[in-house]
């Protein structure tokens, strides 16, 4: 893969990563001792809403992990190669899903 293409995909990945991070709830890096944990109890009444948000967060964190792995593969020089069959992943697929690990053939096989 040419370095200009790699740069393009890295840009796509970093943009998506930034979007996810921007959408993520603001969190403090570490729990502070003696913080007001009691505040959480008041929010338990909104349980169904909380479930939705947790589900969303889980999906986002999986995606975020996939994106970070893809950026890592760019740095390793293995980006764009299917992890299942070692074939090159089609550019159209990389543009649609830049964080993908496998080519379309292997993806179809995974689905059975
Ligand atoms: Zn494959």
Backbone and ligand atoms as CSV (ligand in chain L), in Angstrom:
chain,resi,resn,atom,element,x,y,z
A,1,UNK,N,N,0.847,-1.206,0.000
A,1,UNK,CA,C,0.000,0.000,0.000
A,1,UNK,C,C,0.881,1.256,0.000
A,2,UNK,N,N,0.543,2.222,-0.802
A,2,UNK,CA,C,1.356,3.435,-0.889
A,2,UNK,C,C,1.196,4.281,0.381
A,3,UNK,N,N,2.234,5.074,0.656
A,3,UNK,CA,C,2.206,5.832,1.905
A,3,UNK,C,C,1.114,6.890,1.910
A,4,UNK,N,N,0.751,7.393,0.725
A,4,UNK,CA,C,-0.317,8.399,0.685
A,4,UNK,C,C,-1.665,7.775,1.035
A,5,UNK,N,N,-1.882,6.507,0.594
A,5,UNK,CA,C,-3.106,5.803,0.961
A,5,UNK,C,C,-3.156,5.535,2.462
A,6,UNK,N,N,-2.033,5.094,2.988
A,6,UNK,CA,C,-1.962,4.806,4.416
A,6,UNK,C,C,-2.305,6.054,5.219
A,7,UNK,N,N,-1.770,7.167,4.756
A,7,UNK,CA,C,-2.019,8.455,5.419
A,7,UNK,C,C,-3.511,8.787,5.402
A,8,UNK,N,N,-4.146,8.484,4.253
A,8,UNK,CA,C,-5.569,8.761,4.105
A,8,UNK,C,C,-6.391,7.928,5.095
A,9,UNK,N,N,-6.079,6.625,5.168
A,9,UNK,CA,C,-6.830,5.749,6.071
A,9,UNK,C,C,-6.575,6.115,7.528
A,10,UNK,N,N,-5.348,6.499,7.803
A,10,UNK,CA,C,-5.035,6.901,9.178
A,10,UNK,C,C,-5.843,8.141,9.558
A,11,UNK,N,N,-5.973,9.057,8.589
A,11,UNK,CA,C,-6.785,10.256,8.814
A,11,UNK,C,C,-8.238,9.897,9.094
A,12,UNK,N,N,-8.787,8.937,8.321
A,12,UNK,CA,C,-10.168,8.494,8.518
A,12,UNK,C,C,-10.344,7.891,9.906
A,13,UNK,N,N,-9.363,7.055,10.289
A,13,UNK,CA,C,-9.429,6.374,11.588
A,13,UNK,C,C,-9.348,7.375,12.735
A,14,UNK,N,N,-8.435,8.322,12.611
A,14,UNK,CA,C,-8.269,9.298,13.691
A,14,UNK,C,C,-9.493,10.205,13.817
A,15,UNK,N,N,-10.104,10.507,12.669
A,15,UNK,CA,C,-11.307,11.334,12.687
A,15,UNK,C,C,-12.435,10.605,13.420
A,16,UNK,N,N,-12.617,9.322,13.076
A,16,UNK,CA,C,-13.670,8.534,13.706
A,16,UNK,C,C,-13.394,8.361,15.201
A,17,UNK,N,N,-12.135,8.142,15.534
A,17,UNK,CA,C,-11.760,7.991,16.941
A,17,UNK,C,C,-12.091,9.269,17.723
A,18,UNK,N,N,-11.759,10.399,17.127
A,18,UNK,CA,C,-12.040,11.670,17.788
A,18,UNK,C,C,-13.541,11.890,17.971
A,19,UNK,N,N,-14.327,11.450,16.966
A,19,UNK,CA,C,-15.791,11.560,17.062
A,19,UNK,C,C,-16.313,10.759,18.252
A,20,UNK,N,N,-15.792,9.524,18.367
A,20,UNK,CA,C,-16.228,8.653,19.459
A,20,UNK,C,C,-15.839,9.243,20.811
A,21,UNK,N,N,-14.628,9.742,20.894
A,21,UNK,CA,C,-14.155,10.303,22.157
A,21,UNK,C,C,-14.940,11.558,22.517
A,22,UNK,N,N,-15.298,12.334,21.501
A,22,UNK,CA,C,-16.065,13.559,21.740
A,22,UNK,C,C,-17.471,13.233,22.228
A,23,UNK,N,N,-18.014,12.103,21.737
A,23,UNK,CA,C,-19.368,11.708,22.107
A,23,UNK,C,C,-19.411,11.004,23.460
A,24,UNK,N,N,-18.258,10.522,23.913
A,24,UNK,CA,C,-18.209,9.783,25.174
A,24,UNK,C,C,-18.483,10.710,26.343
A,25,UNK,N,N,-19.130,10.161,27.364
A,25,UNK,CA,C,-19.385,10.984,28.545
A,25,UNK,C,C,-18.076,11.433,29.196
A,26,UNK,N,N,-18.090,12.618,29.728
A,26,UNK,CA,C,-16.875,13.148,30.360
A,26,UNK,C,C,-16.587,12.363,31.628
A,27,UNK,N,N,-15.390,11.857,31.696
A,27,UNK,CA,C,-14.998,11.074,32.871
A,27,UNK,C,C,-13.702,11.627,33.444
A,28,UNK,N,N,-13.573,11.555,34.718
A,28,UNK,CA,C,-12.301,11.910,35.340
A,28,UNK,C,C,-11.347,10.739,35.140
A,29,UNK,N,N,-10.077,10.976,34.919
A,29,UNK,CA,C,-9.116,9.905,34.642
A,29,UNK,C,C,-9.056,8.855,35.746
A,30,UNK,N,N,-9.144,9.277,36.984
A,30,UNK,CA,C,-9.116,8.321,38.090
A,30,UNK,C,C,-10.142,8.732,39.131
A,31,UNK,N,N,-10.702,7.719,39.807
A,31,UNK,CA,C,-11.671,8.017,40.850
A,31,UNK,C,C,-10.973,8.724,42.009
A,32,UNK,N,N,-11.549,9.844,42.380
A,32,UNK,CA,C,-10.943,10.582,43.488
A,32,UNK,C,C,-11.431,10.011,44.815
A,33,UNK,N,N,-10.537,9.839,45.742
A,33,UNK,CA,C,-10.961,9.350,47.066
A,33,UNK,C,C,-11.923,10.348,47.700
A,34,UNK,N,N,-13.005,9.803,48.254
A,34,UNK,CA,C,-13.962,10.675,48.917
A,34,UNK,C,C,-14.850,11.450,47.966
A,35,UNK,N,N,-14.951,11.015,46.705
A,35,UNK,CA,C,-15.834,11.701,45.768
A,35,UNK,C,C,-17.287,11.390,46.097
A,36,UNK,N,N,-18.192,12.185,45.552
A,36,UNK,CA,C,-19.600,12.084,45.921
A,36,UNK,C,C,-20.277,10.918,45.200
A,37,UNK,N,N,-19.964,9.687,45.619
A,37,UNK,CA,C,-20.535,8.522,44.961
A,37,UNK,C,C,-22.036,8.428,45.202
A,38,UNK,N,N,-22.530,9.096,46.221
A,38,UNK,CA,C,-23.958,9.082,46.528
A,38,UNK,C,C,-24.804,9.649,45.407
A,39,UNK,N,N,-24.226,10.470,44.591
A,39,UNK,CA,C,-24.949,11.066,43.472
A,39,UNK,C,C,-25.502,10.020,42.524
A,40,UNK,N,N,-24.821,8.878,42.412
A,40,UNK,CA,C,-25.243,7.825,41.488
A,40,UNK,C,C,-26.569,7.208,41.909
A,41,UNK,N,N,-26.823,7.163,43.215
A,41,UNK,CA,C,-28.040,6.526,43.716
A,41,UNK,C,C,-29.271,7.244,43.177
A,42,UNK,N,N,-29.208,8.554,43.099
A,42,UNK,CA,C,-30.340,9.344,42.614
A,42,UNK,C,C,-30.678,9.018,41.159
A,43,UNK,N,N,-29.697,8.538,40.421
A,43,UNK,CA,C,-29.909,8.291,39.000
A,43,UNK,C,C,-30.480,6.899,38.708
A,44,UNK,N,N,-30.600,6.050,39.759
A,44,UNK,CA,C,-31.043,4.676,39.531
A,44,UNK,C,C,-32.491,4.606,39.082
A,45,UNK,N,N,-33.266,5.659,39.311
A,45,UNK,CA,C,-34.665,5.657,38.887
A,45,UNK,C,C,-34.779,5.694,37.366
A,46,UNK,N,N,-33.748,6.183,36.719
A,46,UNK,CA,C,-33.764,6.241,35.255
A,46,UNK,C,C,-33.109,5.002,34.676
A,47,UNK,N,N,-33.513,3.838,35.179
A,47,UNK,CA,C,-32.792,2.614,34.872
A,47,UNK,C,C,-32.811,2.252,33.392
A,48,UNK,N,N,-33.982,2.371,32.763
A,48,UNK,CA,C,-34.082,1.968,31.356
A,48,UNK,C,C,-33.203,2.854,30.475
A,49,UNK,N,N,-33.208,4.117,30.791
A,49,UNK,CA,C,-32.374,5.061,30.051
A,49,UNK,C,C,-30.901,4.714,30.222
A,50,UNK,N,N,-30.559,4.305,31.429
A,50,UNK,CA,C,-29.179,3.949,31.742
A,50,UNK,C,C,-28.754,2.730,30.930
A,51,UNK,N,N,-29.681,1.759,30.796
A,51,UNK,CA,C,-29.371,0.557,30.021
A,51,UNK,C,C,-29.030,0.906,28.574
A,52,UNK,N,N,-29.824,1.800,28.015
A,52,UNK,CA,C,-29.586,2.225,26.630
A,52,UNK,C,C,-28.204,2.835,26.504
A,53,UNK,N,N,-27.893,3.705,27.449
A,53,UNK,CA,C,-26.604,4.385,27.375
A,53,UNK,C,C,-25.438,3.429,27.580
A,54,UNK,N,N,-25.628,2.428,28.457
A,54,UNK,CA,C,-24.568,1.446,28.678
A,54,UNK,C,C,-24.321,0.622,27.422
A,55,UNK,N,N,-25.416,0.242,26.751
A,55,UNK,CA,C,-25.300,-0.556,25.536
A,55,UNK,C,C,-24.547,0.224,24.461
A,56,UNK,N,N,-24.894,1.483,24.342
A,56,UNK,CA,C,-24.260,2.351,23.357
A,56,UNK,C,C,-22.775,2.483,23.650
A,57,UNK,N,N,-22.483,2.662,24.937
A,57,UNK,CA,C,-21.104,2.851,25.359
A,57,UNK,C,C,-20.271,1.615,25.034
A,58,UNK,N,N,-20.881,0.430,25.218
A,58,UNK,CA,C,-20.164,-0.810,24.969
A,58,UNK,C,C,-19.822,-0.945,23.483
A,59,UNK,N,N,-20.805,-0.626,22.635
A,59,UNK,CA,C,-20.573,-0.670,21.194
A,59,UNK,C,C,-19.464,0.300,20.806
A,60,UNK,N,N,-19.551,1.514,21.358
A,60,UNK,CA,C,-18.553,2.529,21.060
A,60,UNK,C,C,-17.171,2.105,21.509
A,61,UNK,N,N,-17.093,1.476,22.669
A,61,UNK,CA,C,-15.774,1.107,23.182
A,61,UNK,C,C,-15.169,-0.015,22.339
A,62,UNK,N,N,-16.017,-0.902,21.819
A,62,UNK,CA,C,-15.529,-1.951,20.913
A,62,UNK,C,C,-14.985,-1.338,19.627
A,63,UNK,N,N,-15.750,-0.385,19.115
A,63,UNK,CA,C,-15.350,0.295,17.885
A,63,UNK,C,C,-14.052,1.070,18.103
A,64,UNK,N,N,-13.991,1.725,19.233
A,64,UNK,CA,C,-12.806,2.504,19.571
A,64,UNK,C,C,-11.573,1.605,19.630
A,65,UNK,N,N,-11.755,0.432,20.195
A,65,UNK,CA,C,-10.658,-0.523,20.299
A,65,UNK,C,C,-10.216,-0.995,18.910
A,66,UNK,N,N,-11.207,-1.264,18.048
A,66,UNK,CA,C,-10.906,-1.694,16.685
A,66,UNK,C,C,-10.146,-0.605,15.929
A,67,UNK,N,N,-10.547,0.645,16.164
A,67,UNK,CA,C,-9.889,1.776,15.501
A,67,UNK,C,C,-8.445,1.892,15.988
A,68,UNK,N,N,-8.257,1.762,17.289
A,68,UNK,CA,C,-6.900,1.875,17.836
A,68,UNK,C,C,-6.010,0.740,17.326
A,69,UNK,N,N,-6.602,-0.454,17.187
A,69,UNK,CA,C,-5.847,-1.586,16.635
A,69,UNK,C,C,-5.442,-1.314,15.188
A,70,UNK,N,N,-6.369,-0.722,14.434
A,70,UNK,CA,C,-6.085,-0.429,13.024
A,70,UNK,C,C,-4.961,0.601,12.909
A,71,UNK,N,N,-4.996,1.622,13.769
A,71,UNK,CA,C,-3.929,2.632,13.765
A,71,UNK,C,C,-2.598,1.962,14.128
A,72,UNK,N,N,-2.652,1.030,15.045
A,72,UNK,CA,C,-1.453,0.283,15.431
A,72,UNK,C,C,-0.907,-0.514,14.240
A,73,UNK,N,N,-1.814,-1.121,13.476
A,73,UNK,CA,C,-1.386,-1.900,12.302
A,73,UNK,C,C,-0.766,-0.992,11.239
A,74,UNK,N,N,-1.281,0.234,11.133
A,74,UNK,CA,C,-0.676,1.197,10.209
A,74,UNK,C,C,0.765,1.448,10.627
A,75,UNK,N,N,0.974,1.631,11.918
A,75,UNK,CA,C,2.317,1.890,12.427
A,75,UNK,C,C,3.232,0.672,12.240
A,76,UNK,N,N,2.636,-0.523,12.300
A,76,UNK,CA,C,3.404,-1.756,12.118
A,76,UNK,C,C,3.627,-2.095,10.642
A,77,UNK,N,N,2.902,-1.405,9.760
A,77,UNK,CA,C,3.012,-1.669,8.330
A,77,UNK,C,C,2.216,-2.869,7.857
A,78,UNK,N,N,1.248,-3.322,8.667
A,78,UNK,CA,C,0.439,-4.484,8.277
A,78,UNK,C,C,-0.998,-4.098,7.975
A,79,UNK,N,N,-1.247,-2.808,7.886
A,79,UNK,CA,C,-2.612,-2.345,7.654
A,79,UNK,C,C,-3.088,-2.716,6.249
A,80,UNK,N,N,-4.367,-3.097,6.139
A,80,UNK,CA,C,-4.951,-3.409,4.837
A,80,UNK,C,C,-4.778,-4.854,4.426
A,81,UNK,N,N,-4.198,-5.654,5.336
A,81,UNK,CA,C,-4.021,-7.072,5.053
A,81,UNK,C,C,-4.980,-7.859,5.949
A,82,UNK,N,N,-5.723,-8.770,5.321
A,82,UNK,CA,C,-6.712,-9.567,6.046
A,82,UNK,C,C,-6.026,-10.432,7.093
A,83,UNK,N,N,-6.556,-10.409,8.316
A,83,UNK,CA,C,-5.954,-11.190,9.388
A,83,UNK,C,C,-6.296,-12.674,9.289
A,84,UNK,N,N,-7.268,-13.013,8.445
A,84,UNK,CA,C,-7.663,-14.410,8.285
A,84,UNK,C,C,-6.903,-15.090,7.150
A,85,UNK,N,N,-6.829,-14.433,6.001
A,85,UNK,CA,C,-6.293,-15.105,4.811
A,85,UNK,C,C,-5.053,-14.416,4.237
A,86,UNK,N,N,-4.609,-13.314,4.838
A,86,UNK,CA,C,-3.412,-12.582,4.401
A,86,UNK,C,C,-3.543,-11.919,3.035
A,87,UNK,N,N,-4.739,-11.896,2.470
A,87,UNK,CA,C,-4.937,-11.170,1.221
A,87,UNK,C,C,-5.120,-9.681,1.511
A,88,UNK,N,N,-4.920,-8.876,0.492
A,88,UNK,CA,C,-5.159,-7.446,0.656
A,88,UNK,C,C,-6.657,-7.179,0.710
A,89,UNK,N,N,-7.039,-6.318,1.606
A,89,UNK,CA,C,-8.442,-5.929,1.724
A,89,UNK,C,C,-8.724,-4.879,0.658
A,90,UNK,N,N,-9.870,-5.009,-0.021
A,90,UNK,CA,C,-10.213,-4.089,-1.106
A,90,UNK,C,C,-10.276,-2.649,-0.598
A,91,UNK,N,N,-9.691,-1.700,-1.373
A,91,UNK,CA,C,-9.703,-0.292,-0.960
A,91,UNK,C,C,-11.106,0.240,-0.664
A,92,UNK,N,N,-12.103,-0.202,-1.434
A,92,UNK,CA,C,-13.463,0.272,-1.217
A,92,UNK,C,C,-13.961,-0.128,0.173
A,93,UNK,N,N,-13.563,-1.333,0.587
A,93,UNK,CA,C,-13.955,-1.812,1.913
A,93,UNK,C,C,-13.242,-1.011,3.001
A,94,UNK,N,N,-11.970,-0.727,2.780
A,94,UNK,CA,C,-11.212,0.040,3.774
A,94,UNK,C,C,-11.773,1.456,3.915
A,95,UNK,N,N,-12.248,1.996,2.801
A,95,UNK,CA,C,-12.807,3.342,2.873
A,95,UNK,C,C,-14.132,3.352,3.616
A,96,UNK,N,N,-14.910,2.269,3.429
A,96,UNK,CA,C,-16.207,2.178,4.107
A,96,UNK,C,C,-16.025,1.820,5.582
A,97,UNK,N,N,-15.118,0.883,5.861
A,97,UNK,CA,C,-14.884,0.405,7.226
A,97,UNK,C,C,-13.380,0.366,7.480
A,98,UNK,N,N,-12.765,1.538,7.701
A,98,UNK,CA,C,-11.286,1.576,7.787
A,98,UNK,C,C,-10.701,0.761,8.940
A,99,UNK,N,N,-11.514,0.420,9.929
A,99,UNK,CA,C,-11.012,-0.328,11.090
A,99,UNK,C,C,-11.208,-1.831,10.938
A,100,UNK,N,N,-11.635,-2.281,9.747
A,100,UNK,CA,C,-11.873,-3.713,9.568
A,100,UNK,C,C,-10.589,-4.525,9.670
A,101,UNK,N,N,-10.704,-5.761,10.161
A,101,UNK,CA,C,-9.548,-6.655,10.303
A,101,UNK,C,C,-9.494,-7.678,9.172
A,102,UNK,N,N,-10.622,-7.916,8.524
A,102,UNK,CA,C,-10.693,-8.996,7.541
A,102,UNK,C,C,-11.261,-8.527,6.210
A,103,UNK,N,N,-10.941,-9.260,5.145
A,103,UNK,CA,C,-11.477,-8.942,3.833
A,103,UNK,C,C,-12.945,-9.360,3.761
A,104,UNK,N,N,-13.597,-8.935,2.711
A,104,UNK,CA,C,-15.043,-9.187,2.597
A,104,UNK,C,C,-15.346,-10.695,2.509
A,105,UNK,N,N,-14.472,-11.452,1.841
A,105,UNK,CA,C,-14.686,-12.911,1.725
A,105,UNK,C,C,-14.711,-13.568,3.096
A,106,UNK,N,N,-13.732,-13.185,3.931
A,106,UNK,CA,C,-13.643,-13.789,5.260
A,106,UNK,C,C,-14.796,-13.319,6.148
A,107,UNK,N,N,-15.213,-12.080,5.948
A,107,UNK,CA,C,-16.340,-11.552,6.716
A,107,UNK,C,C,-17.608,-12.343,6.415
A,108,UNK,N,N,-17.802,-12.643,5.140
A,108,UNK,CA,C,-18.976,-13.423,4.733
A,108,UNK,C,C,-18.892,-14.827,5.343
A,109,UNK,N,N,-17.695,-15.411,5.328
A,109,UNK,CA,C,-17.506,-16.748,5.898
A,109,UNK,C,C,-17.815,-16.764,7.398
A,110,UNK,N,N,-17.405,-15.688,8.080
A,110,UNK,CA,C,-17.651,-15.591,9.524
A,110,UNK,C,C,-19.137,-15.616,9.843
A,111,UNK,N,N,-19.900,-14.991,8.950
A,111,UNK,CA,C,-21.348,-14.931,9.169
A,111,UNK,C,C,-21.982,-16.292,8.898
A,112,UNK,N,N,-21.265,-17.171,8.200
A,112,UNK,CA,C,-21.773,-18.502,7.915
A,112,UNK,C,C,-22.654,-18.462,6.707
L,1,ZN,ZN,ZN,-9.592,-12.689,4.141
